[in-house]
Amino acid sequence: HPRHVGQVWNPPPAVQPCLHSVMRSVCAAGYCGRCESAEWVLDYSFTPFGRCRVGARSKTWEPRVAQEAHLYAPRTPYWEDLGTTGVPQTRGIFVSFSGGESANLTALVGGKRYARFRDPEGRLGGLLERLLDIGLSAGQSGFWTAQGVFCEVLSVLTADTPMKGGLRVITQIAAVPAHADLHRAV
């Protein structure tokens, strides 16, 4: 079974969207099981993650590769089969949160109730690692710092990302001009 290490926050009321937890998941490659949450879930794989199916037991299994994230709407059932990973242990991070509707995530997941993201540059993965580090080092007192990083995560997910075979591809952001250029214009 998976081992989870992370932080569960007791967030202040009325914050939307609102981060609830971040967990590192480490699992022997043989695990197979069903998942479902009352909250939104962003599930990121750093290693190959076998295969998954979403919505119903009758759905087709789809491969999950390294540096791929799945975003699941609340109450969306999904199955993971880590027996086909090709690695002895899988490693990922998942985040649960509420208020995805206020961040326009409902449109992003559409009728399938989930969306897939490839992260070839590790941009999203880096933010999730930062989020986990805040949770592990600061605990409950780090909620607002973590919430700020979570807003960056939402910005990456909702950016106008190119589609490639049903996947959204996360790209690096363009460099911001140096402030010195602004001073010269004055």
Contact map, one row per residue, 1 for C-alpha under 8 A:
111000000000000000000000001100100000000000000000000000000000000000000000000000000000000000000000000000000000000000000000000000000000000000000000000000000000000000000000000000000000000000
111100000000000000000000111100100000000000000000000000000000000000000000000000000000000000000000000000000000000000000000000000000000000000000000000000000000000000000000000000000000000000
111110000000000000000001111000000000000000000000000000000000000000000000000000000000000000000000000000000000000000000000000000000000000000000000000000000000000000000000000000000000000000
011111000000000000000011110000000000000000000000000000000000000000000000000000000000000000000000000000000000000000000000000000000000000000000000000000000000000000000000000000000000000000
001111100000000000000011100000000000000000000000000000000000000000000000000000000000000000000000000000000000000000000000000000000000000000000000000000000000000000000000000000000000000000
000111110000000000001111000000000000000000000000000000000000000000000000000000000000000000000000000000000000000000000000000000000001001100000000000000000000000000000000000000000000000000
000011111000000000001110000000000000000000000000000000000000000000000000000000000000000000000000000000000000000000000000000000000001001100110000000000000000000000000000000000000000000000
000001111100000000011100000000000000000000000000000000000000000000000000000000000000000000000000000000000000000000000000000000000000000000010000000000000000000000000000000000000000000000
000000111110000000111000000000000000000000000000000000000000000000000000000000000000000000000000000000000000000000000000000000000000000000110010000000000000000000000000000000000000000000
000000011111000000010000000000000000000000000000000000000000000000000000000000000000000000000000000000000000000000000000000000000000000000010000000000000000000000000000000000000000000000
000000001111101001110000000000000000000000000000000000000000000000000000000000000000000000000000000000000000000000000000000000000000000000000010000000000000000000000000000000000000000000
000000000111111000000000000000000000000000000000000000000000000000000000000000000000000000000000000000000000000000000000000000000000000000000000000000000000000000000000000000000000000000
000000000011111000000000000000000000000000000000000000000000000000000000000000000000000000000000000000000000000000000000000000000000000000000000000000000000000000000000000000000000000000
000000000001111100000000000000000000000000000000000000000000000000000000000000000000000000000000000000000000000000000000000000000000000000000000000000000000000000000000000000000000000000
000000000011111111000000000000000000000000000000000000000000000000000000000000000000000000000000000000000000000000000000000000000000000000000000000000000000000000000000000000000000000000
000000000000011111000000000000000000000000000000000000000000000000000000000000000000000000000000011101000000000000000000000000000000000000000000000000000000000000000000000000000000000000
000000000000001111100000000000000000000000000000000000000000000000000000000000000000000000000000111111100000000000000000000000000000000000000000000000000000000000000000000000000000000000
000000000010001111110000000000000000000000000000000000000000000000000000000000000000000000000000111000000000000000000000000000000000000000000000001000000000000000000000000000000000000000
000000001010000011111000000000000000000000000000000000000000000000000000000000000000000000000011110000000000000000000000000000000000000000000000011001000000000000000000000000000000000000
000000011110000001111100000000000000000000000000000000000000000000000000000000000000000000000011110000000000000000000000000000000000000000000000000000000000000000000000000000000000000000
000001111000000000111110000000000000000000000000000000000000000000000000000000000000000000000011100000000000000000000000000000000000000000000000000000000000000000000000000000000000000000
000001110000000000011111000000000000000000000000000000000000000000000000000000000000000000001111000000000000000000000000000000000011001000000000000000000000000000000000000000000000000000
000111100000000000001111100000000000000000000000000000000000000000000000000000000000000000001110000000000000000000000000000000000001000000000000000000000000000000000000000000000000000000
001111000000000000000111110000000000000000000000000000000000000000000000000000000000000000111100000000000000000000000000000000000001000000000000000000000000000000000000000000000000000000
011110000000000000000011111000000000000000000000000000000000000000000000000000000000000001111100000000000000000000000000000000000000000000000000000000000000000000000000000000000000000000
011100000000000000000001111100000000000000000000000000000000000000000000000000000000000011110000000000000000000000000000000000000000000000000000000000000000000000000000000000000000000000
111000000000000000000000111110100000000000000000000000000000000000000000000000000000000011100000000000000000000000000000000000000000000000000000000000000000000000000000000000000000000000
110000000000000000000000011111100000000000000000000000000000000000000000000000000100000111000000000000000000000000000000000000000000000000000000000000000000000000000000000000000000000000
000000000000000000000000001111100000000000000000000000000000000000000000000000000111111111000000000000000000000000000000000000000000000000000000000000000000000000000000000000000000000000
000000000000000000000000000111110000000000000000000000000000000000000000000000001111000000000000000000000000000000000000000000000000000000000000000000000000000000000000000000000000000000
110000000000000000000000001111111000000000000000000000000000000000000000000000011110000000000000000000000000000000000000000000000000000000000000000000000000000000000000000000000000000000
000000000000000000000000000001111100000000000000000000000000000000000000000000111110000000000000000000000000000000000000000000000000000000000000000000000000000000000000000000000000000000
000000000000000000000000000000111110000000000000000000000000000000000000000000111000000000000000000000000000000000000000000000000000000000000000000000000000000000000000000000000000000000
000000000000000000000000000000011111000000000000000000000000000000000000000011110000000000000000000000000000000000000000000000000000000000000000000000000000000000000000000000000000000000
000000000000000000000000000000001111100000000000000000000000000000000000000011110000000000000000000000000000000000000000000000000000000000000000000000000000000000000000000000000000000000
000000000000000000000000000000000111110000000000000000000000000000000000011111000000000000000000000000000000000000000000000000000000000000000000000000000000000000000000000000000000000000
000000000000000000000000000000000011111110000000000000000000000000000000011110000000000000000000000000000000000000000000000000000000000000000000000000000000000000000000000000000000000000
000000000000000000000000000000000001111100000000000000000000000000000000011000000000000000000000000000000000000000000000000000000000000000000000000000000000000000000000000000000000000000
000000000000000000000000000000000000111110000000000000000000000000000000111000000000000000000001110000000000000000000000000000000000000000000000000000000000000000000000000000000000000000
000000000000000000000000000000000000111111000000000000000000000000000011110000000000000000000001111100000000000000000000000000000000000000000000000000000000000000000000000000000000000000
000000000000000000000000000000000000101111100000000000000000000000000111110000000000000000000111100000000000000000000000000000000000000000000000000000000000000000000000000000000000000000
000000000000000000000000000000000000000111110000000000000000000000001111000000000000000000000111000000000000000000000000000000000000000000000000000000000000000000000000000000000000000000
000000000000000000000000000000000000000011111000000000000000000000001110000000000000000000011110000000000000000000000000000000000000000000000000000000000000000000000000000000000000000000
000000000000000000000000000000000000000001111100000000000000000000111100000000000000000000011100000000000000000000000000000010000000000000000000000000000000000000000000000000000000000000
000000000000000000000000000000000000000000111111100000000000000111111000000000000000000001111000000000000000000000000000000000000000000000000000000000000000000000000000000000000000000000
000000000000000000000000000000000000000000011111000000000000000001110000000000000000000001111000000000000000000000000000000010000000000000000000000000000000000000000000000000000000000000
000000000000000000000000000000000000000000001111100000000000000011100000000000000000001001110000000000000000000000000000000000000000000000000000000000000000000000000000000000000000000000
000000000000000000000000000000000000000000001111110000000000000111000000000000000000111001000000000000000000000000000000000000000000000000000000000000000000000000000000000000000000000000
000000000000000000000000000000000000000000001011111000000000001111000000000000001101100001100000000000000000000000000000000000000000000000000000000000000000000000000000000000000000000000
000000000000000000000000000000000000000000000001111100000000001110000000000000011111110000000000000000000000000000000000000000000000000000000000000000000000000000000000000000000000000000
000000000000000000000000000000000000000000000000111110000000111100000000000000011101100000000000000000000000000000000000000000000000000000000000000000000000000000000000000000000000000000
000000000000000000000000000000000000000000000000011111000000111100000000000001111000000000000000000000000000000000000000000000000000000000000000000000000000000000000000000000000000000000
000000000000000000000000000000000000000000000000001111111011110000000000000001110000000000000000000000000000000000000000000000000000000000000000000000000000000000000000000000000000000000
000000000000000000000000000000000000000000000000000111111010000000000000000111100000000000000000000000000000000001000000000000000000000000000000000000000000000000000000000000000000000000
000000000000000000000000000000000000000000000000000011111010000000000000000111000000000000000000000000000000000110000000000000000000000000000000000000000000000000000000000000000000000000
000000000000000000000000000000000000000000000000000011111110000000000000000011000000000000000000000000000000000000000000000000000000000000000000000000000000000000000000000000000000000000
000000000000000000000000000000000000000000000000000011111110000000000000000000100000000000000000000000000000000000000000000000000000000000000000000000000000000000000000000000000000000000
000000000000000000000000000000000000000000000000000000011111000000000000000000000000000000000000000000000000000000000000000000000000000000000000000000000000000000000000000000000000000000
000000000000000000000000000000000000000000000000000011111111100000000000000000000000000000000000000000000000000000000000000000000000000000000000000000000000000000000000000000000000000000
000000000000000000000000000000000000000000000000000010000111110000000000000000000000000000000000000000000000000000000000000000000000000000000000000000000000000000000000000000000000000000
000000000000000000000000000000000000000000000000001110000011111000000000000000000000000000000000000000000000000000000000000000000000000000000000000000000000000000000000000000000000000000
000000000000000000000000000000000000000000000000001110000001111100000000000000000000000000000000000000000000000000000000000000000000000000000000000000000000000000000000000000000000000000
000000000000000000000000000000000000000000000000111100000000111110000000000000000000000000000000000000000000000000000000000000000000000000000000000000000000000000000000000000000000000000
000000000000000000000000000000000000000000001001111100000000011111010000000000000000000000000000000000000000000000000000000000000000000000000000000000000000000000000000000000000000000000
000000000000000000000000000000000000000000001011110000000000001111110000000000000000000000000000000000000000000000000000000000000000000000000000000000000000000000000000000000000000000000
000000000000000000000000000000000000000000001111100000000000000111110000000000000000000000000000000000000000000000000000000000000000000000000000000000000000000000000000000000000000000000
000000000000000000000000000000000000000000011110000000000000000011111000000000000000000000000000000000000000000000000111010010000000000000000000000000000000000000000000000000000000000000
000000000000000000000000000000000000000000011100000000000000000111111100000000000000000000000000000000000000000000011110000000000000000000000000000000000000000000000000000000000000000000
000000000000000000000000000000000000000001111000000000000000000000111110000000000000000000000000000000000000000000011110000000000000000000000000000000000000000000000000000000000000000000
000000000000000000000000000000000000000011110000000000000000000000011111000000000000000000000000000000000000000001111000000000000000000000000000000000000000000000000000000000000000000000
000000000000000000000000000000000000000111100000000000000000000000001111100000000000000000000000000000000000100001110000000000000000000000000000000000000000000000000000000000000000000000
000000000000000000000000000000000000000111000000000000000000000000000111110100000000000000000000000000000000100011100000000000000000000000000000000000000000000000000000000000000000000000
000000000000000000000000000000000000001110000000000000000000000000000011111100000000000000000000000000000100100011000000000000000000000000000000000000000000000000000000000000000000000000
000000000000000000000000000000000001111110000000000000000000000000000001111100000000000000000000000000000000000000000000000000000000000000000000000000000000000000000000000000000000000000
000000000000000000000000000000000001111000000000000000000000000000000000111110000000000000000000000000000000000000000000000000000000000000000000000000000000000000000000000000000000000000
000000000000000000000000000000000001100000000000000001100000000000000001111111000000000000000000000000000000000011000000000000000000000000000000000000000000000000000000000000000000000000
000000000000000000000000000000000111100000000000000001110000000000000000001111100000000000000000000000000000000000000000000000000000000000000000000000000000000000000000000000000000000000
000000000000000000000000000000000111000000000000000111110000000000000000000111110000000000000000000000000000000000000000000000000000000000000000000000000000000000000000000000000000000000
000000000000000000000000000000011110000000000000000111001000000000000000000011111000000000000000000000000000000000000000000000000000000000000000000000000000000000000000000000000000000000
000000000000000000000000000000111110000000000000011110000000000000000000000001111100000000000000000000000000000000000000000000000000000000000000000000000000000000000000000000000000000000
000000000000000000000000000001111000000000000000111100000000000000000000000000111111000000000000000000000000000000000000000000000000000000000000000000000000000000000000000000000000000000
000000000000000000000000000111110000000000000000111000000000000000000000000000011111100001000000000000000000000000000000000000000000000000000000000000000000000000000000000000000000000000
000000000000000000000000000011110000000000000000010000000000000000000000000000001111110000000000000000000000000000000000000000000000000000000000000000000000000000000000000000000000000000
000000000000000000000000000011000000000000000000111000000000000000000000000000001111110000000000000000000000000000000000000000000000000000000000000000000000000000000000000000000000000000
000000000000000000000000000010000000000000000001111000000000000000000000000000000111111101000000000000000000000000000000000000000000000000000000000000000000000000000000000000000000000000
000000000000000000000000000010000000000000000001010000000000000000000000000000000011111100000000000000000000000000000000000000000000000000000000000000000000000000000000000000000000000000
000000000000000000000000000010000000000000000011000000000000000000000000000000000000111111000000000000000000000000000000000000000000000000000000000000000000000000000000000000000000000000
000000000000000000000000000110000000000000000000000000000000000000000000000000000000111111000000000000000000000000000000000000000000000000000000000000000000000000000000000000000000000000
000000000000000000000000011110000000000000000000000000000000000000000000000000000000001111100000000000000000000000000000000000000000000000000000000000000000000000000000000000000000000000
000000000000000000000000111110000000000000001111100000000000000000000000000000000100101111110000000000000000000000000000000000000000000000000000000000000000000000000000000000000000000000
000000000000000000000001111000000000000000001110100000000000000000000000000000000000000011111000000000000000000000000000000000000000000000000000000000000000000000000000000000000000000000
000000000000000000000001110000000000000000111110000000000000000000000000000000000000000001111100000000000000000000000000000000000000000000000000000000000000000000000000000000000000000000
000000000000000000000111100000000000000000111100000000000000000000000000000000000000000000111110000000000000000000000000000000011000000000000000000000000000000000000000000000000000000000
000000000000000000000111100000000000000011110000000000000000000000000000000000000000000000011111000000000000000000000000000000000000000000000000000000000000000000000000000000000000000000
000000000000000000111110000000000000000011100000000000000000000000000000000000000000000000001111100000000000000000000000000000000000000000000000000000000000000000000000000000000000000000
000000000000000000111100000000000000001111000000000000000000000000000000000000000000000000000111110000000000000000000000000000000000000000000000000000000000000000000000000000000000000000
000000000000000011111000000000000000001110000000000000000000000000000000000000000000000000000011111100000000000000000000000000000000000000000000000000000000000000000000000000000000000000
000000000000000111110000000000000000001100000000000000000000000000000000000000000000000000000001111100000000000000000000000000000000000000000000000000000000000000000000000000000000000000
000000000000000111000000000000000000000100000000000000000000000000000000000000000000000000000000111111100000000000000000000000000000000000000000000000000000000000000000000000000000000000
000000000000000110000000000000000000000100000000000000000000000000000000000000000000000000000000111111111100000000000000000000000000000000000000000000000000000000000000000000000000000000
000000000000000010000000000000000000000000000000000000000000000000000000000000000000000000000000001111111100000000000000000000000000000000000000000000000000000000000000000000000000000000
000000000000000110000000000000000000000000000000000000000000000000000000000000000000000000000000001111111000000000000000000000000000000000000000000000000000000000000000000000000000000000
000000000000000010000000000000000000000000000000000000000000000000000000000000000000000000000000001111111000000000000000000000000000000000000000000000000100000000000000000000000000000000
000000000000000000000000000000000000000000000000000000000000000000000000000000000000000000000000000111111111000000000000000000000000000000000000000000000000010000000000000000000000000000
000000000000000000000000000000000000000000000000000000000000000000000000000000000000000000000000000111111111100000000000000000000000000000000000000000000000010000000000000000000000000000
000000000000000000000000000000000000000000000000000000000000000000000000100000000000000000000000000110011111110010000000000000000000000000000000000000000000000000000000000000000000000000
000000000000000000000000000000000000000000000000000000000000000000000000000000000000000000000000000000011111110000000000000000000000000000000000000000000000000000000000000000000000000000
000000000000000000000000000000000000000000000000000000000000000000000000000000000000000000000000000000011111110001100000000000000000000000000000000000000000010000000000000000000000000000
000000000000000000000000000000000000000000000000000000000000000000000011100000000000000000000000000000001111111111100000000000000000000000000000000000000000000000000000000000000000000000
000000000000000000000000000000000000000000000000000000000000000000000000000000000000000000000000000000000111111111100000000000000000000000000000000000000000000000000000000000000000000000
000000000000000000000000000000000000000000000000000000000000000000000000000000000000000000000000000000000000111110000000000000000000000000000000000000000000000000000000000000000000000000
000000000000000000000000000000000000000000000000000000100000000000000000000000000000000000000000000000000000111111100000000000000000000000000000000000000000000000000000000000000000000000
000000000000000000000000000000000000000000000000000000100000000000000001100100000000000000000000000000000100111111100000000000000000000000000000000000000000000000000000000000000000000000
000000000000000000000000000000000000000000000000000001000000000000000111100100000000000000000000000000000001110111110000000000000000000000000000000000000000000000000000000000000000000000
000000000000000000000000000000000000000000000000000000000000000000000111000000000000000000000000000000000001110111111000000000000000000000000000000000000000000000000011000000000000000000
000000000000000000000000000000000000000000000000000000000000000000011110000000000000000000000000000000000000000001111100000000000000000000000000000000000000000000000111000000000000000000
000000000000000000000000000000000000000000000000000000000000000000011100000000000000000000000000000000000000000000111110000000000000000000000000000000000000000000000011110000000000000000
000000000000000000000000000000000000000000000000000000000000000000111000000000000000000000000000000000000000000000011111000000000000000000000000000000000000000000000011110000000000000000
000000000000000000000000000000000000000000000000000000000000000000111000000000000000000000000000000000000000000000001111111110000000000000000000000000000000000000000000111000000000000000
000000000000000000000000000000000000000000000000000000000000000000100000000000000000000000000000000000000000000000000111111000000000000000000000000000000000000000000000111000000000000000
000000000000000000000000000000000000000000000000000000000000000000000000000000000000000000000000000000000000000000000011111000000000000000000000000000000000000000000000011100000000000000
000000000000000000000000000000000000000000000000000000000000000000100000000000000000000000000000000000000000000000000011111111000000000000000000000000000000000000000000000000000000000000
000000000000000000000000000000000000000000000000000000000000000000000000000000000000000000000000000000000000000000000011111111100000000000000000000000000000000000000000011100000000000000
000000000000000000000000000000000000000000000000000000000000000000000000000000000000000000000000000000000000000000000010011111110000000000000000000000001001000000000000010000000000000000
000000000000000000000000000000000000000000010100000000000000000000100000000000000000000000000000000000000000000000000010011111111000000000000000000000000000000000000000000000000000000000
000000000000000000000000000000000000000000000000000000000000000000000000000000000000000000000000000000000000000000000000011111111100000000000000000000000000000000000000000000000000000000
000000000000000000000000000000000000000000000000000000000000000000000000000000000000000000000000000000000000000000000000001111111110000000000000000010011000000000000000000000000000000000
000000000000000000000000000000000000000000000000000000000000000000000000000000000000000000001000000000000000000000000000000111111111000000000000000000001000000000000000000000000000000000
000000000000000000000000000000000000000000000000000000000000000000000000000000000000000000001000000000000000000000000000000011111111100000000000000000000000000000000000000000000000000000
000000000000000000000000000000000000000000000000000000000000000000000000000000000000000000000000000000000000000000000000000001111111110000000000000010000000000000000000000000000000000000
000000000000000000000100000000000000000000000000000000000000000000000000000000000000000000000000000000000000000000000000000000111111111000000000010011000000000000000000000000000000000000
000001100000000000000111000000000000000000000000000000000000000000000000000000000000000000000000000000000000000000000000000000011111111100000000000000000000000000000000000000000000000000
000000000000000000000000000000000000000000000000000000000000000000000000000000000000000000000000000000000000000000000000000000001111111110000000000000000000000000000000000000000000000000
000000000000000000000000000000000000000000000000000000000000000000000000000000000000000000000000000000000000000000000000000000000111111111100100110000000000000000000000000000000000000000
000001100000000000000100000000000000000000000000000000000000000000000000000000000000000000000000000000000000000000000000000000000011111111110110010000000000000000000000000000000000000000
000001100000000000000000000000000000000000000000000000000000000000000000000000000000000000000000000000000000000000000000000000000001111111100000000000000000000000000000000000000000000000
000000000000000000000000000000000000000000000000000000000000000000000000000000000000000000000000000000000000000000000000000000000000111111100000000000000000000000000000000000000000000000
000000000000000000000000000000000000000000000000000000000000000000000000000000000000000000000000000000000000000000000000000000000000011111111100000000000000000000000000000000000000000000
000000101000000000000000000000000000000000000000000000000000000000000000000000000000000000000000000000000000000000000000000000000000011111111110000000000000000000000000000000000000000000
000000111100000000000000000000000000000000000000000000000000000000000000000000000000000000000000000000000000000000000000000000000000001001111110000000000000000000000000000000000000000000
000000000000000000000000000000000000000000000000000000000000000000000000000000000000000000000000000000000000000000000000000000000000000001111111000000000000000000000000000000000000000000
000000000000000000000000000000000000000000000000000000000000000000000000000000000000000000000000000000000000000000000000000000000000011001111111110000000000000000000000000000000000000000
000000001010000000000000000000000000000000000000000000000000000000000000000000000000000000000000000000000000000000000000000000000000001000111111111000000000000000000000000000000000000000
000000000000000000000000000000000000000000000000000000000000000000000000000000000000000000000000000000000000000000000000000000000000000000001111111100000000000000000000000000000000000000
000000000000000000000000000000000000000000000000000000000000000000000000000000000000000000000000000000000000000000000000000000000000010000000111111110000000000000000000000000000000000000
000000000000000000100000000000000000000000000000000000000000000000000000000000000000000000000000000000000000000000000000000000000010011000000111111111000000000000000000000000000000000000
000000000000000001100000000000000000000000000000000000000000000000000000000000000000000000000000000000000000000000000000000000000000000000000011111111100000000000000000000000000000000000
000000000000000000000000000000000000000000000000000000000000000000000000000000000000000000000000000000000000000000000000000000000000000000000001111111110000000000000000000000000000000000
000000000000000000000000000000000000000000000000000000000000000000000000000000000000000000000000000000000000000000000000000000100110000000000000111111111000000000000000000000000000000000
000000000000000000100000000000000000000000000000000000000000000000000000000000000000000000000000000000000000000000000000000000000010000000000000011111111100000000000000000000000000000000
000000000000000000000000000000000000000000000000000000000000000000000000000000000000000000000000000000000000000000000000000000000000000000000000001111111110000000000000000000000000000000
000000000000000000000000000000000000000000000000000000000000000000000000000000000000000000000000000000000000000000000000000000100000000000000000000111111111000000000000000000000000000000
000000000000000000000000000000000000000000000000000000000000000000000000000000000000000000000000000000000000000000000000000100110000000000000000000011111111100000000000000000000000000000
000000000000000000000000000000000000000000000000000000000000000000000000000000000000000000000000000000100000000000000000000000000000000000000000000001111111110000000000000000000000000000
000000000000000000000000000000000000000000000000000000000000000000000000000000000000000000000000000000000000000000000000000000000000000000000000000000111111111000000000000000000000000000
000000000000000000000000000000000000000000000000000000000000000000000000000000000000000000000000000000000000000000000000000100000000000000000000000000011111111000000000010000000000000000
000000000000000000000000000000000000000000000000000000000000000000000000000000000000000000000000000000000000000000000000000000000000000000000000000000001111111000000000010000000000000000
000000000000000000000000000000000000000000000000000000000000000000000000000000000000000000000000000000011001000000000000000000000000000000000000000000000111111110000000000000000000000000
000000000000000000000000000000000000000000000000000000000000000000000000000000000000000000000000000000000000000000000000000000000000000000000000000000000011111110000000000000000000000000
000000000000000000000000000000000000000000000000000000000000000000000000000000000000000000000000000000000000000000000000000000000000000000000000000000000000011111000000000000000000000000
000000000000000000000000000000000000000000000000000000000000000000000000000000000000000000000000000000000000000000000000000000000000000000000000000000000000011111100001111000000000000000
000000000000000000000000000000000000000000000000000000000000000000000000000000000000000000000000000000000000000000000000000000000000000000000000000000000000000111110001110000000000000000
000000000000000000000000000000000000000000000000000000000000000000000000000000000000000000000000000000000000000000000000000000000000000000000000000000000000000011111111100000000000000000
000000000000000000000000000000000000000000000000000000000000000000000000000000000000000000000000000000000000000000000000000000000000000000000000000000000000000001111111100000000000000000
000000000000000000000000000000000000000000000000000000000000000000000000000000000000000000000000000000000000000000000000000000000000000000000000000000000000000000111110000000000000000000
000000000000000000000000000000000000000000000000000000000000000000000000000000000000000000000000000000000000000000010000000000000000000000000000000000000000000000111111000000000000000000
000000000000000000000000000000000000000000000000000000000000000000000000000000000000000000000000000000000000000000111100000000000000000000000000000000000000000000111111100000000000000000
000000000000000000000000000000000000000000000000000000000000000000000000000000000000000000000000000000000000000000111100000000000000000000000000000000000000000011110111110000000000000000
000000000000000000000000000000000000000000000000000000000000000000000000000000000000000000000000000000000000000000001111000000000000000000000000000000000000000011110011111000000000000000
000000000000000000000000000000000000000000000000000000000000000000000000000000000000000000000000000000000000000000001111101100000000000000000000000000000001100011000001111100000000000000
000000000000000000000000000000000000000000000000000000000000000000000000000000000000000000000000000000000000000000000011101000000000000000000000000000000000000010000000111110000000000000
000000000000000000000000000000000000000000000000000000000000000000000000000000000000000000000000000000000000000000000000101000000000000000000000000000000000000000000000011111000000000000
000000000000000000000000000000000000000000000000000000000000000000000000000000000000000000000000000000000000000000000000000000000000000000000000000000000000000000000000001111100000000000
000000000000000000000000000000000000000000000000000000000000000000000000000000000000000000000000000000000000000000000000000000000000000000000000000000000000000000000000000111110000000000
000000000000000000000000000000000000000000000000000000000000000000000000000000000000000000000000000000000000000000000000000000000000000000000000000000000000000000000000000011111000000000
000000000000000000000000000000000000000000000000000000000000000000000000000000000000000000000000000000000000000000000000000000000000000000000000000000000000000000000000000001111100000000
000000000000000000000000000000000000000000000000000000000000000000000000000000000000000000000000000000000000000000000000000000000000000000000000000000000000000000000000000000111110100000
000000000000000000000000000000000000000000000000000000000000000000000000000000000000000000000000000000000000000000000000000000000000000000000000000000000000000000000000000000011111110000
000000000000000000000000000000000000000000000000000000000000000000000000000000000000000000000000000000000000000000000000000000000000000000000000000000000000000000000000000000001111111000
000000000000000000000000000000000000000000000000000000000000000000000000000000000000000000000000000000000000000000000000000000000000000000000000000000000000000000000000000000000111111100
000000000000000000000000000000000000000000000000000000000000000000000000000000000000000000000000000000000000000000000000000000000000000000000000000000000000000000000000000000001111111110
000000000000000000000000000000000000000000000000000000000000000000000000000000000000000000000000000000000000000000000000000000000000000000000000000000000000000000000000000000000111111111
000000000000000000000000000000000000000000000000000000000000000000000000000000000000000000000000000000000000000000000000000000000000000000000000000000000000000000000000000000000011111111
000000000000000000000000000000000000000000000000000000000000000000000000000000000000000000000000000000000000000000000000000000000000000000000000000000000000000000000000000000000001111111
000000000000000000000000000000000000000000000000000000000000000000000000000000000000000000000000000000000000000000000000000000000000000000000000000000000000000000000000000000000000111111
000000000000000000000000000000000000000000000000000000000000000000000000000000000000000000000000000000000000000000000000000000000000000000000000000000000000000000000000000000000000011111
